[in-house]
Amino acid sequence: MIKKIEDMNKKMLTIAVLLASVFGVKAQSSLVATLTHNGTTTAYYDVGALADAHTAAADGDIITLSSGTFTAVNITKAVTIRGAGMMTDNERGTTATILQGNFSIGVPAETDGGVVIEGIRNTATVTFTTSMKKAPVFLKSYLGSISMYSTNYTNTDIIISNCVIASSLTLHYNCNQQATIVNSYINRLYSSGKNTVNRGVISATLTNCILNNYNQNLMSVYQNETLQRLTMRNSIIRNVDESDGIKVTPDASQQFFNCVCTESGNTTFFSNMADASGNAYATEEIFAMTPDASSISTETMKLTASAAAAYKGSDGTQVGMYGGTNPFSPMPSNPRVSAFHVHTSKVNDKLNVTITVE
């Protein structure tokens, strides 16, 4: 059952809905997706609401999701998807918007628009299946894995801001790709490819990030070449893997500026750098809480007061996710569906449904 909403500029939206036998079940659901197209907004309900909204959407449309668990859908249109957040917000009284299952992003190459995803939680894998003109953008979201590797060898860039990548981000050597990541937590960074396909140019730039695990072997799949175009600024490296019992040092081509290695006893990580003067080794615990992607909160990745004062980036703010011009926040900045309520009373024999967007 589809309902029309006329004025999305109002914070409280009341919809009069005809009471029908088929609607009786759907109206009781707390799951709602709204699709905004050319100034008109349509609402869809239940676990398949995202899929229904995506089917009806056109390039440039906005899909807004309430809290709750929705079935993920493969995205083939240049749409913006906004959830209620990656985590529970007790102050606002909302829980996370969860997309259940793997999904892909594959907008046709000739499409001018891009995909923007904000305020969702997905613990599975996001893959890319087409070469897109515009880099997809992930904002304030929790994602299990992002894989740029596909059989289509897609030349697609990616932008990640204020996100948690709990498992891995995989780039692909057989494509031309640029990953720009700011104020985010990345568990592991991979590069992958096949030596039977032409070499592409890939690069990754991490600014004010936490790289939880640095593993050189995971960045050197293609004919034993390492990911040379890796640049980290104002960031933190927590754990460094070993090779034959010796701590790995990055390839000399990789660049680190005003970064901190926090692994206890590791004082060799930056030794291959031509100029490592801006980097540092932390000799004390610098996190107020142990970073844990599985239980992300507003406090999880924060530094202690002394560490925030001691370890500064090139811009003078603290290193890590809470530094820079865009400090980490898991709360969505765009309008979101924060409440959905079916009233028991009727008006003119119609059932009232209230959707709050804020």
Buried (B, 14 or more C-beta within 10 A) or exposed (E): BEBEBEEBEEEEBBBEBEEEEEBEEBBEBBBBBBBBBEEEBBBBBBEBBBBBBBEBBEBBBBBBBBBBBBBBBEBBBBBBBBBBBBBBBEEBEBBBBBBBEBBBBBBEEEBEBBBBBBBBBBBBBBBBBBBBBBBBBBBBBBBBBBBBBBEEBBBBBBBBBBBBBBBBBBBBBBBBBBBBBBBBBBBBBBBBBBEEEEBBEBBBBBBBBBBBBBBBEBBBBBEEBBBBBBBBBBBBBBBBEEEEEEBBBBBEEBBBBBBBBBBEEBEBBBEBBEEBEBBBBBEEEBBBEEBBBEEBEBEBBBBBEEBBEBBBBEBEBBBBBBBBEEBBEBBBEBBBBBBBEBEEEEEEEEBBBEBBBE
